[in-house]
Amino acid sequence: MQLRSYRDLNTAKFQVINKLEEHLPARIFADEWEALKRDPIPGWRKRYAELGTSERIVPLVFVGAHLILFVGTLTI
């Protein structure tokens, strides 16, 4: 819930920044995103992974690993 709130807030901020950049001579944030989209290792990942995605997946991986270990100790 908190990650979603921060993501929504960050999205709104960058919409405002991107709108302001249209009237500036330099587009620093837009250029930064273009650099992130270009992956230096082709095929390694399809797109830039948001931090929120990692923060949701890593705990699930650890829960799965602990469940496997727990079930393994019960069967011994």
Gaussian input, Z-matrix of N, CA and C with variables (Angstrom, degrees):
# hf/3-21g

backbone

0 1
 N
 C     1     B1
 C     2     B2     1     A1
 N     3     B3     2     A2     1     D1
 C     4     B4     3     A3     2     D2
 C     5     B5     4     A4     3     D3
 N     6     B6     5     A5     4     D4
 C     7     B7     6     A6     5     D5
 C     8     B8     7     A7     6     D6
 N     9     B9     8     A8     7     D7
 C    10    B10     9     A9     8     D8
 C    11    B11    10    A10     9     D9
 N    12    B12    11    A11    10    D10
 C    13    B13    12    A12    11    D11
 C    14    B14    13    A13    12    D12
 N    15    B15    14    A14    13    D13
 C    16    B16    15    A15    14    D14
 C    17    B17    16    A16    15    D15
 N    18    B18    17    A17    16    D16
 C    19    B19    18    A18    17    D17
 C    20    B20    19    A19    18    D18
 N    21    B21    20    A20    19    D19
 C    22    B22    21    A21    20    D20
 C    23    B23    22    A22    21    D21
 N    24    B24    23    A23    22    D22
 C    25    B25    24    A24    23    D23
 C    26    B26    25    A25    24    D24
 N    27    B27    26    A26    25    D25
 C    28    B28    27    A27    26    D26
 C    29    B29    28    A28    27    D27
 N    30    B30    29    A29    28    D28
 C    31    B31    30    A30    29    D29
 C    32    B32    31    A31    30    D30
 N    33    B33    32    A32    31    D31
 C    34    B34    33    A33    32    D32
 C    35    B35    34    A34    33    D33
 N    36    B36    35    A35    34    D34
 C    37    B37    36    A36    35    D35
 C    38    B38    37    A37    36    D36
 N    39    B39    38    A38    37    D37
 C    40    B40    39    A39    38    D38
 C    41    B41    40    A40    39    D39
 N    42    B42    41    A41    40    D40
 C    43    B43    42    A42    41    D41
 C    44    B44    43    A43    42    D42
 N    45    B45    44    A44    43    D43
 C    46    B46    45    A45    44    D44
 C    47    B47    46    A46    45    D45
 N    48    B48    47    A47    46    D46
 C    49    B49    48    A48    47    D47
 C    50    B50    49    A49    48    D48
 N    51    B51    50    A50    49    D49
 C    52    B52    51    A51    50    D50
 C    53    B53    52    A52    51    D51
 N    54    B54    53    A53    52    D52
 C    55    B55    54    A54    53    D53
 C    56    B56    55    A55    54    D54
 N    57    B57    56    A56    55    D55
 C    58    B58    57    A57    56    D56
 C    59    B59    58    A58    57    D57
 N    60    B60    59    A59    58    D58
 C    61    B61    60    A60    59    D59
 C    62    B62    61    A61    60    D60
 N    63    B63    62    A62    61    D61
 C    64    B64    63    A63    62    D62
 C    65    B65    64    A64    63    D63
 N    66    B66    65    A65    64    D64
 C    67    B67    66    A66    65    D65
 C    68    B68    67    A67    66    D66
 N    69    B69    68    A68    67    D67
 C    70    B70    69    A69    68    D68
 C    71    B71    70    A70    69    D69
 N    72    B72    71    A71    70    D70
 C    73    B73    72    A72    71    D71
 C    74    B74    73    A73    72    D72
 N    75    B75    74    A74    73    D73
 C    76    B76    75    A75    74    D74
 C    77    B77    76    A76    75    D75
 N    78    B78    77    A77    76    D76
 C    79    B79    78    A78    77    D77
 C    80    B80    79    A79    78    D78
 N    81    B81    80    A80    79    D79
 C    82    B82    81    A81    80    D80
 C    83    B83    82    A82    81    D81
 N    84    B84    83    A83    82    D82
 C    85    B85    84    A84    83    D83
 C    86    B86    85    A85    84    D84
 N    87    B87    86    A86    85    D85
 C    88    B88    87    A87    86    D86
 C    89    B89    88    A88    87    D87
 N    90    B90    89    A89    88    D88
 C    91    B91    90    A90    89    D89
 C    92    B92    91    A91    90    D90
 N    93    B93    92    A92    91    D91
 C    94    B94    93    A93    92    D92
 C    95    B95    94    A94    93    D93
 N    96    B96    95    A95    94    D94
 C    97    B97    96    A96    95    D95
 C    98    B98    97    A97    96    D96
 N    99    B99    98    A98    97    D97
 C   100   B100    99    A99    98    D98
 C   101   B101   100   A100    99    D99
 N   102   B102   101   A101   100   D100
 C   103   B103   102   A102   101   D101
 C   104   B104   103   A103   102   D102
 N   105   B105   104   A104   103   D103
 C   106   B106   105   A105   104   D104
 C   107   B107   106   A106   105   D105
 N   108   B108   107   A107   106   D106
 C   109   B109   108   A108   107   D107
 C   110   B110   109   A109   108   D108
 N   111   B111   110   A110   109   D109
 C   112   B112   111   A111   110   D110
 C   113   B113   112   A112   111   D111
 N   114   B114   113   A113   112   D112
 C   115   B115   114   A114   113   D113
 C   116   B116   115   A115   114   D114
 N   117   B117   116   A116   115   D115
 C   118   B118   117   A117   116   D116
 C   119   B119   118   A118   117   D117
 N   120   B120   119   A119   118   D118
 C   121   B121   120   A120   119   D119
 C   122   B122   121   A121   120   D120
 N   123   B123   122   A122   121   D121
 C   124   B124   123   A123   122   D122
 C   125   B125   124   A124   123   D123
 N   126   B126   125   A125   124   D124
 C   127   B127   126   A126   125   D125
 C   128   B128   127   A127   126   D126
 N   129   B129   128   A128   127   D127
 C   130   B130   129   A129   128   D128
 C   131   B131   130   A130   129   D129
 N   132   B132   131   A131   130   D130
 C   133   B133   132   A132   131   D131
 C   134   B134   133   A133   132   D132
 N   135   B135   134   A134   133   D133
 C   136   B136   135   A135   134   D134
 C   137   B137   136   A136   135   D135
 N   138   B138   137   A137   136   D136
 C   139   B139   138   A138   137   D137
 C   140   B140   139   A139   138   D138
 N   141   B141   140   A140   139   D139
 C   142   B142   141   A141   140   D140
 C   143   B143   142   A142   141   D141
 N   144   B144   143   A143   142   D142
 C   145   B145   144   A144   143   D143
 C   146   B146   145   A145   144   D144
 N   147   B147   146   A146   145   D145
 C   148   B148   147   A147   146   D146
 C   149   B149   148   A148   147   D147
 N   150   B150   149   A149   148   D148
 C   151   B151   150   A150   149   D149
 C   152   B152   151   A151   150   D150
 N   153   B153   152   A152   151   D151
 C   154   B154   153   A153   152   D152
 C   155   B155   154   A154   153   D153
 N   156   B156   155   A155   154   D154
 C   157   B157   156   A156   155   D155
 C   158   B158   157   A157   156   D156
 N   159   B159   158   A158   157   D157
 C   160   B160   159   A159   158   D158
 C   161   B161   160   A160   159   D159
 N   162   B162   161   A161   160   D160
 C   163   B163   162   A162   161   D161
 C   164   B164   163   A163   162   D162
 N   165   B165   164   A164   163   D163
 C   166   B166   165   A165   164   D164
 C   167   B167   166   A166   165   D165
 N   168   B168   167   A167   166   D166
 C   169   B169   168   A168   167   D167
 C   170   B170   169   A169   168   D168
 N   171   B171   170   A170   169   D169
 C   172   B172   171   A171   170   D170
 C   173   B173   172   A172   171   D171
 N   174   B174   173   A173   172   D172
 C   175   B175   174   A174   173   D173
 C   176   B176   175   A175   174   D174
 N   177   B177   176   A176   175   D175
 C   178   B178   177   A177   176   D176
 C   179   B179   178   A178   177   D177
 N   180   B180   179   A179   178   D178
 C   181   B181   180   A180   179   D179
 C   182   B182   181   A181   180   D180
 N   183   B183   182   A182   181   D181
 C   184   B184   183   A183   182   D182
 C   185   B185   184   A184   183   D183
 N   186   B186   185   A185   184   D184
 C   187   B187   186   A186   185   D185
 C   188   B188   187   A187   186   D186
 N   189   B189   188   A188   187   D187
 C   190   B190   189   A189   188   D188
 C   191   B191   190   A190   189   D189
 N   192   B192   191   A191   190   D190
 C   193   B193   192   A192   191   D191
 C   194   B194   193   A193   192   D192
 N   195   B195   194   A194   193   D193
 C   196   B196   195   A195   194   D194
 C   197   B197   196   A196   195   D195
 N   198   B198   197   A197   196   D196
 C   199   B199   198   A198   197   D197
 C   200   B200   199   A199   198   D198
 N   201   B201   200   A200   199   D199
 C   202   B202   201   A201   200   D200
 C   203   B203   202   A202   201   D201
 N   204   B204   203   A203   202   D202
 C   205   B205   204   A204   203   D203
 C   206   B206   205   A205   204   D204
 N   207   B207   206   A206   205   D205
 C   208   B208   207   A207   206   D206
 C   209   B209   208   A208   207   D207
 N   210   B210   209   A209   208   D208
 C   211   B211   210   A210   209   D209
 C   212   B212   211   A211   210   D210
 N   213   B213   212   A212   211   D211
 C   214   B214   213   A213   212   D212
 C   215   B215   214   A214   213   D213
 N   216   B216   215   A215   214   D214
 C   217   B217   216   A216   215   D215
 C   218   B218   217   A217   216   D216
 N   219   B219   218   A218   217   D217
 C   220   B220   219   A219   218   D218
 C   221   B221   220   A220   219   D219
 N   222   B222   221   A221   220   D220
 C   223   B223   222   A222   221   D221
 C   224   B224   223   A223   222   D222
 N   225   B225   224   A224   223   D223
 C   226   B226   225   A225   224   D224
 C   227   B227   226   A226   225   D225

   B1=1.4474
   B2=1.5331
   B3=1.3142
   B4=1.4570
   B5=1.5288
   B6=1.3463
   B7=1.4590
   B8=1.5200
   B9=1.3237
   B10=1.4645
   B11=1.5269
   B12=1.3257
   B13=1.4600
   B14=1.5308
   B15=1.3287
   B16=1.4629
   B17=1.5252
   B18=1.3249
   B19=1.4622
   B20=1.5264
   B21=1.3379
   B22=1.4647
   B23=1.5262
   B24=1.3315
   B25=1.4618
   B26=1.5265
   B27=1.3248
   B28=1.4571
   B29=1.5272
   B30=1.3286
   B31=1.4624
   B32=1.5212
   B33=1.3198
   B34=1.4652
   B35=1.5276
   B36=1.3301
   B37=1.4701
   B38=1.5216
   B39=1.3232
   B40=1.4565
   B41=1.5217
   B42=1.3114
   B43=1.4652
   B44=1.5227
   B45=1.3215
   B46=1.4676
   B47=1.5284
   B48=1.3335
   B49=1.4696
   B50=1.5218
   B51=1.3285
   B52=1.4636
   B53=1.5221
   B54=1.3176
   B55=1.4667
   B56=1.5302
   B57=1.3401
   B58=1.4703
   B59=1.5280
   B60=1.3375
   B61=1.4660
   B62=1.5223
   B63=1.3227
   B64=1.4661
   B65=1.5285
   B66=1.3248
   B67=1.4616
   B68=1.5284
   B69=1.3193
   B70=1.4639
   B71=1.5280
   B72=1.3284
   B73=1.4666
   B74=1.5364
   B75=1.3161
   B76=1.4698
   B77=1.5243
   B78=1.3439
   B79=1.4650
   B80=1.5288
   B81=1.3052
   B82=1.4634
   B83=1.5288
   B84=1.3217
   B85=1.4619
   B86=1.5260
   B87=1.3193
   B88=1.4657
   B89=1.5279
   B90=1.3308
   B91=1.4675
   B92=1.5272
   B93=1.3281
   B94=1.4663
   B95=1.5321
   B96=1.3375
   B97=1.4616
   B98=1.5194
   B99=1.3146
   B100=1.4642
   B101=1.5244
   B102=1.3285
   B103=1.4657
   B104=1.5260
   B105=1.3307
   B106=1.4642
   B107=1.5223
   B108=1.3221
   B109=1.4669
   B110=1.5206
   B111=1.3399
   B112=1.4658
   B113=1.5215
   B114=1.3091
   B115=1.4667
   B116=1.5245
   B117=1.3440
   B118=1.4641
   B119=1.5277
   B120=1.3200
   B121=1.4626
   B122=1.5286
   B123=1.3277
   B124=1.4630
   B125=1.5262
   B126=1.3115
   B127=1.4554
   B128=1.5143
   B129=1.3257
   B130=1.4628
   B131=1.5104
   B132=1.3057
   B133=1.4595
   B134=1.5195
   B135=1.3146
   B136=1.4609
   B137=1.5204
   B138=1.3176
   B139=1.4613
   B140=1.5163
   B141=1.3086
   B142=1.4607
   B143=1.5277
   B144=1.3075
   B145=1.4695
   B146=1.5201
   B147=1.2989
   B148=1.4547
   B149=1.5222
   B150=1.3052
   B151=1.4581
   B152=1.5212
   B153=1.3100
   B154=1.4628
   B155=1.5141
   B156=1.3416
   B157=1.4610
   B158=1.5197
   B159=1.3184
   B160=1.4674
   B161=1.5185
   B162=1.3161
   B163=1.4624
   B164=1.5208
   B165=1.3199
   B166=1.4668
   B167=1.5282
   B168=1.3235
   B169=1.4617
   B170=1.5268
   B171=1.3224
   B172=1.4685
   B173=1.5277
   B174=1.3353
   B175=1.4713
   B176=1.5271
   B177=1.3239
   B178=1.4680
   B179=1.5238
   B180=1.3204
   B181=1.4687
   B182=1.5284
   B183=1.3245
   B184=1.4627
   B185=1.5279
   B186=1.3200
   B187=1.4686
   B188=1.5213
   B189=1.3262
   B190=1.4630
   B191=1.5231
   B192=1.3261
   B193=1.4669
   B194=1.5258
   B195=1.3200
   B196=1.4625
   B197=1.5300
   B198=1.3149
   B199=1.4656
   B200=1.5234
   B201=1.3155
   B202=1.4688
   B203=1.5253
   B204=1.3306
   B205=1.4666
   B206=1.5262
   B207=1.3227
   B208=1.4580
   B209=1.5259
   B210=1.3179
   B211=1.4667
   B212=1.5242
   B213=1.3246
   B214=1.4615
   B215=1.5152
   B216=1.3236
   B217=1.4634
   B218=1.5271
   B219=1.3191
   B220=1.4663
   B221=1.5272
   B222=1.3125
   B223=1.4641
   B224=1.5201
   B225=1.3158
   B226=1.4773
   B227=1.5083
   A1=110.53
   A2=116.85
   A3=120.51
   A4=110.86
   A5=117.14
   A6=120.11
   A7=110.83
   A8=116.69
   A9=120.76
   A10=110.16
   A11=116.63
   A12=121.00
   A13=110.87
   A14=116.91
   A15=120.18
   A16=111.25
   A17=116.92
   A18=120.18
   A19=110.13
   A20=117.30
   A21=120.80
   A22=110.98
   A23=116.30
   A24=120.62
   A25=110.71
   A26=116.60
   A27=121.39
   A28=111.09
   A29=117.25
   A30=121.33
   A31=110.50
   A32=116.70
   A33=120.76
   A34=111.02
   A35=116.93
   A36=120.16
   A37=110.83
   A38=116.82
   A39=119.03
   A40=112.39
   A41=118.69
   A42=119.89
   A43=109.79
   A44=116.38
   A45=120.80
   A46=110.25
   A47=116.89
   A48=120.91
   A49=110.41
   A50=117.14
   A51=120.04
   A52=111.46
   A53=117.32
   A54=121.09
   A55=109.89
   A56=117.03
   A57=120.81
   A58=111.60
   A59=116.99
   A60=121.13
   A61=112.46
   A62=117.24
   A63=120.01
   A64=111.02
   A65=117.27
   A66=121.73
   A67=112.62
   A68=117.72
   A69=121.85
   A70=110.22
   A71=117.56
   A72=119.65
   A73=112.89
   A74=118.07
   A75=121.72
   A76=109.10
   A77=115.93
   A78=120.99
   A79=108.02
   A80=116.41
   A81=122.81
   A82=112.07
   A83=118.41
   A84=120.72
   A85=111.69
   A86=117.47
   A87=120.47
   A88=110.03
   A89=116.62
   A90=120.38
   A91=111.32
   A92=116.25
   A93=120.09
   A94=110.55
   A95=117.18
   A96=120.16
   A97=111.70
   A98=117.04
   A99=119.80
   A100=110.43
   A101=116.82
   A102=120.57
   A103=110.94
   A104=117.68
   A105=120.64
   A106=111.75
   A107=116.97
   A108=120.41
   A109=111.19
   A110=116.05
   A111=119.70
   A112=108.53
   A113=116.00
   A114=120.69
   A115=109.49
   A116=118.64
   A117=120.04
   A118=113.20
   A119=117.85
   A120=121.66
   A121=107.75
   A122=118.88
   A123=120.70
   A124=111.75
   A125=115.30
   A126=120.45
   A127=114.77
   A128=117.28
   A129=119.32
   A130=110.98
   A131=116.69
   A132=120.94
   A133=107.65
   A134=116.04
   A135=120.42
   A136=113.04
   A137=117.79
   A138=120.59
   A139=109.13
   A140=115.39
   A141=121.30
   A142=109.42
   A143=117.68
   A144=121.92
   A145=109.22
   A146=115.66
   A147=119.72
   A148=109.55
   A149=115.83
   A150=120.55
   A151=111.01
   A152=117.69
   A153=121.31
   A154=112.47
   A155=116.77
   A156=120.81
   A157=109.88
   A158=116.65
   A159=120.67
   A160=111.25
   A161=115.84
   A162=119.62
   A163=112.29
   A164=118.43
   A165=120.73
   A166=111.69
   A167=117.78
   A168=121.19
   A169=112.39
   A170=118.28
   A171=121.57
   A172=112.31
   A173=120.35
   A174=118.52
   A175=112.78
   A176=117.87
   A177=120.27
   A178=111.33
   A179=116.60
   A180=120.44
   A181=109.93
   A182=117.29
   A183=120.44
   A184=111.92
   A185=117.73
   A186=120.37
   A187=109.43
   A188=116.69
   A189=120.43
   A190=112.05
   A191=116.76
   A192=120.53
   A193=111.06
   A194=117.70
   A195=120.63
   A196=111.16
   A197=117.59
   A198=119.89
   A199=111.16
   A200=116.39
   A201=120.20
   A202=110.33
   A203=117.10
   A204=120.38
   A205=111.46
   A206=117.15
   A207=121.30
   A208=110.91
   A209=117.18
   A210=120.79
   A211=109.79
   A212=116.61
   A213=120.41
   A214=112.54
   A215=117.68
   A216=119.93
   A217=111.59
   A218=117.70
   A219=120.54
   A220=112.19
   A221=117.30
   A222=120.61
   A223=113.18
   A224=117.79
   A225=120.02
   A226=110.28
   D1=-47.25
   D2=-178.54
   D3=-66.96
   D4=-39.73
   D5=178.02
   D6=-61.87
   D7=-40.80
   D8=179.75
   D9=-63.75
   D10=-40.68
   D11=179.10
   D12=-62.80
   D13=-45.52
   D14=178.76
   D15=-65.69
   D16=-38.02
   D17=178.70
   D18=-64.02
   D19=-43.11
   D20=178.60
   D21=-63.49
   D22=-42.36
   D23=178.45
   D24=-63.38
   D25=-44.04
   D26=179.68
   D27=-64.97
   D28=-39.49
   D29=177.81
   D30=-61.11
   D31=-45.53
   D32=179.43
   D33=-62.77
   D34=-41.44
   D35=179.63
   D36=-62.01
   D37=-43.83
   D38=-178.05
   D39=-73.71
   D40=-25.26
   D41=172.31
   D42=-63.86
   D43=-41.95
   D44=177.75
   D45=-66.17
   D46=-45.53
   D47=-179.99
   D48=-61.03
   D49=-45.30
   D50=-179.59
   D51=-63.46
   D52=-37.00
   D53=177.48
   D54=-65.13
   D55=-42.49
   D56=177.88
   D57=-65.07
   D58=-37.22
   D59=-178.38
   D60=-63.50
   D61=-24.80
   D62=179.22
   D63=-61.23
   D64=-23.85
   D65=-177.29
   D66=-104.59
   D67=6.30
   D68=-179.09
   D69=-108.14
   D70=155.85
   D71=179.12
   D72=-71.59
   D73=-25.68
   D74=179.93
   D75=-115.57
   D76=139.20
   D77=179.31
   D78=-116.19
   D79=73.42
   D80=-172.25
   D81=-63.34
   D82=-49.27
   D83=-176.15
   D84=-71.34
   D85=-37.82
   D86=177.32
   D87=-64.16
   D88=-41.48
   D89=177.67
   D90=-64.87
   D91=-37.33
   D92=178.00
   D93=-61.34
   D94=-43.98
   D95=179.00
   D96=-65.40
   D97=-37.29
   D98=176.86
   D99=-62.61
   D100=-39.95
   D101=177.93
   D102=-65.42
   D103=-37.65
   D104=178.94
   D105=-68.70
   D106=-33.64
   D107=-179.71
   D108=-67.63
   D109=-32.77
   D110=178.53
   D111=-81.86
   D112=107.41
   D113=-177.15
   D114=-85.10
   D115=130.27
   D116=179.30
   D117=-68.61
   D118=-18.68
   D119=178.75
   D120=-115.18
   D121=92.93
   D122=-176.60
   D123=-58.74
   D124=135.45
   D125=177.13
   D126=84.42
   D127=-10.37
   D128=-178.84
   D129=-70.57
   D130=-41.49
   D131=173.45
   D132=-147.34
   D133=153.30
   D134=-174.94
   D135=-78.09
   D136=-31.87
   D137=-178.36
   D138=-156.74
   D139=173.38
   D140=177.10
   D141=-64.57
   D142=125.87
   D143=179.85
   D144=-87.51
   D145=123.91
   D146=178.80
   D147=-70.03
   D148=149.20
   D149=-179.81
   D150=-60.87
   D151=-36.93
   D152=179.48
   D153=-59.92
   D154=-35.57
   D155=177.97
   D156=-63.54
   D157=-46.69
   D158=178.58
   D159=-62.06
   D160=-41.08
   D161=-178.29
   D162=-67.82
   D163=-22.46
   D164=176.49
   D165=-86.14
   D166=-33.99
   D167=-174.24
   D168=-81.64
   D169=-42.13
   D170=-176.09
   D171=-57.09
   D172=-46.80
   D173=177.94
   D174=-61.28
   D175=-35.54
   D176=178.07
   D177=-65.16
   D178=-37.36
   D179=177.18
   D180=-63.39
   D181=-43.32
   D182=178.90
   D183=-67.24
   D184=-37.77
   D185=176.08
   D186=-61.56
   D187=-45.28
   D188=178.51
   D189=-60.67
   D190=-43.92
   D191=179.32
   D192=-63.38
   D193=-41.83
   D194=179.12
   D195=-67.07
   D196=-37.81
   D197=177.22
   D198=-63.65
   D199=-41.94
   D200=178.32
   D201=-62.82
   D202=-44.28
   D203=178.08
   D204=-64.15
   D205=-40.33
   D206=179.84
   D207=-64.29
   D208=-46.56
   D209=178.54
   D210=-64.34
   D211=-37.04
   D212=177.95
   D213=-63.12
   D214=-37.30
   D215=179.15
   D216=-73.27
   D217=-27.79
   D218=178.05
   D219=-73.22
   D220=-29.15
   D221=-176.59
   D222=-86.17
   D223=-7.50
   D224=-178.95
   D225=-79.03

